[in-house]
Amino acid sequence: MRLPCEEAGAAAEDSLDLGARVRDLRKARGWTLEQAARRAGLARSTLSKIENGRMSPTYHALRKLAAGLHISVPELFTPPQPGNIGARLAVTVAGEGRHQATATCDNEFLGQALTRKRMRPCHGRIRARSVDEFGGWVRHRGEEFLYVLTGVIQLHTEFRQPIEMRRGDSAYFDAAMGHKVISLSDEDATVLWVTSRP
C-alpha cells in the first residue's frame, strides 16, 4: 500500500514524460539534437534515445543534460506551469545569433528561437565613420534602446543635435524618428540594440 505522499509522487512521475520534457526544453532554445548533445557533452544517439523514451539516463547524464540546458536537475522533472506564467526562454551562445551585415554595421540578432517576441535584441558592431555612408535616415516603427558596450559612438537623430556616447551610456528613443549611429573610435564600437515591436 502506498502512503499519500508516495501516491502524489508516483502521479507526478506518471504525468511527466522526461523525454518529451527534454525535447521541449531543447526546442524552446532553438537547438538541434546535435547542438544540444554537444552542449551537454552527450552523444547525439544518447540524447535521441532519452528524448524518445528508449533510455533511462543515469544521474550523471541528467546532471550533464541539465548543465547543457542551463537549468537545475529538478527542473528536468518539473512540468511547464499552466496559466499566465510565461516560461519561454531562449539562450543565445556568444557568436551563435543570426548575423546580418549592412553597409554601416554588422548585427547579431539574439533570442531568435522565440517567435512573437515583444522586443528584438541585437548585438551590433558599428563600422560607419560618417553619416554620409548612410543612404538616408534609418527609421522603423516602435521604440529603440541603445547601450554602448565598447568604444565611442555618435548618435545622430532627425530633430536633435548629435550626441557623443561612450561605454555604459545609453539612449531610448522613438525609432520612427530618423537616426544614424557612427563610430568615433579607432576600432569599431560595439552596442546592444533593443527595439520594440509595435
JOGISUL-V541558 format. One record per residue. N is the residue number from 1. RES is the residue in three letters. PSI is psi in whole degrees, 0 to 359 (* if undefined). OMEGA is omega in whole degrees, 0 to 359 (* if undefined). BURIAL is I if it has 24 or more other ideal C-beta (glycine too) atoms within 12 Angstrom, else O. Layout:
n = [N,N]
res = [RES,RES]
psi = [PSI,PSI]
omega = [OMEGA,OMEGA]
burial = [BURIAL,BURIAL]
//
This chain:
n = [1,2,3,4,5,6,7,8,9,10,11,12,13,14,15,16,17,18,19,20,21,22,23,24,25,26,27,28,29,30,31,32,33,34,35,36,37,38,39,40,41,42,43,44,45,46,47,48,49,50,51,52,53,54,55,56,57,58,59,60,61,62,63,64,65,66,67,68,69,70,71,72,73,74,75,76,77,78,79,80,81,82,83,84,85,86,87,88,89,90,91,92,93,94,95,96,97,98,99,100,101,102,103,104,105,106,107,108,109,110,111,112,113,114,115,116,117,118,119,120,121,122,123,124,125,126,127,128,129,130,131,132,133,134,135,136,137,138,139,140,141,142,143,144,145,146,147,148,149,150,151,152,153,154,155,156,157,158,159,160,161,162,163,164,165,166,167,168,169,170,171,172,173,174,175,176,177,178,179,180,181,182,183,184,185,186,187,188,189,190,191,192,193,194,195,196,197,198]
res = [MET,ARG,LEU,PRO,CYS,GLU,GLU,ALA,GLY,ALA,ALA,ALA,GLU,ASP,SER,LEU,ASP,LEU,GLY,ALA,ARG,VAL,ARG,ASP,LEU,ARG,LYS,ALA,ARG,GLY,TRP,THR,LEU,GLU,GLN,ALA,ALA,ARG,ARG,ALA,GLY,LEU,ALA,ARG,SER,THR,LEU,SER,LYS,ILE,GLU,ASN,GLY,ARG,MET,SER,PRO,THR,TYR,HIS,ALA,LEU,ARG,LYS,LEU,ALA,ALA,GLY,LEU,HIS,ILE,SER,VAL,PRO,GLU,LEU,PHE,THR,PRO,PRO,GLN,PRO,GLY,ASN,ILE,GLY,ALA,ARG,LEU,ALA,VAL,THR,VAL,ALA,GLY,GLU,GLY,ARG,HIS,GLN,ALA,THR,ALA,THR,CYS,ASP,ASN,GLU,PHE,LEU,GLY,GLN,ALA,LEU,THR,ARG,LYS,ARG,MET,ARG,PRO,CYS,HIS,GLY,ARG,ILE,ARG,ALA,ARG,SER,VAL,ASP,GLU,PHE,GLY,GLY,TRP,VAL,ARG,HIS,ARG,GLY,GLU,GLU,PHE,LEU,TYR,VAL,LEU,THR,GLY,VAL,ILE,GLN,LEU,HIS,THR,GLU,PHE,ARG,GLN,PRO,ILE,GLU,MET,ARG,ARG,GLY,ASP,SER,ALA,TYR,PHE,ASP,ALA,ALA,MET,GLY,HIS,LYS,VAL,ILE,SER,LEU,SER,ASP,GLU,ASP,ALA,THR,VAL,LEU,TRP,VAL,THR,SER,ARG,PRO]
psi = [135,143,159,320,326,321,318,318,318,321,319,319,318,328,345,124,106,317,315,322,315,316,316,318,318,313,328,335,356,23,143,168,318,315,315,319,318,317,328,349,31,159,146,319,323,314,321,318,321,312,328,8,20,4,135,115,149,166,323,317,322,319,317,319,314,317,319,330,358,41,174,162,316,330,338,333,9,115,154,142,130,172,210,359,122,131,16,144,135,122,128,114,141,128,355,14,177,121,142,124,138,181,337,343,162,127,145,110,134,159,30,344,341,140,166,42,150,344,156,94,148,137,124,144,116,115,336,139,354,146,341,343,347,146,352,188,143,129,149,168,159,194,162,140,132,129,126,123,312,155,194,132,168,122,119,131,160,326,9,164,151,145,126,133,142,176,128,344,153,161,144,125,164,122,346,341,129,138,152,147,130,157,133,352,159,317,155,133,154,145,162,122,139,117,145,154,121,*]
omega = [179,172,181,181,177,178,179,179,180,179,179,180,182,186,183,175,184,180,179,179,179,179,180,179,179,183,178,178,180,183,171,177,180,181,181,180,179,181,181,182,179,175,179,181,179,180,178,180,178,182,183,176,180,181,173,184,173,178,179,179,178,178,179,180,179,179,179,179,181,177,176,179,179,180,175,183,180,180,177,182,177,176,187,182,178,181,181,180,174,177,176,178,183,178,183,175,178,184,176,179,173,180,187,180,174,183,172,182,187,178,185,182,181,174,179,177,175,179,177,181,185,173,184,172,186,180,183,177,181,178,179,180,179,178,182,179,171,178,177,180,176,179,182,175,182,180,183,179,179,175,181,178,171,180,177,177,187,188,183,174,177,182,176,183,181,181,180,177,179,177,178,185,175,186,176,174,180,180,177,178,176,178,176,182,172,176,178,175,175,183,168,174,170,179,179,175,183,*]
burial = [O,O,O,O,O,O,O,O,O,O,O,O,O,O,O,O,O,I,I,O,I,I,I,I,I,I,O,I,I,I,I,O,I,O,O,I,I,O,I,I,O,I,O,O,O,I,I,O,O,I,I,O,O,O,O,O,I,O,O,O,I,I,O,I,I,I,O,I,I,O,I,O,O,O,I,I,I,O,O,O,O,O,O,O,O,O,O,O,O,I,I,I,O,O,O,O,I,O,O,O,O,O,O,I,I,I,I,I,I,I,I,I,I,I,O,O,O,O,O,I,I,I,I,I,I,I,I,I,I,O,I,O,O,O,O,O,O,I,O,O,O,O,O,I,O,I,I,I,I,I,I,I,I,I,I,I,I,O,O,O,O,O,O,O,I,O,O,O,I,O,I,O,I,O,I,O,O,O,I,I,I,I,I,I,I,O,O,I,I,I,I,I,I,I,I,O,O,O]
//
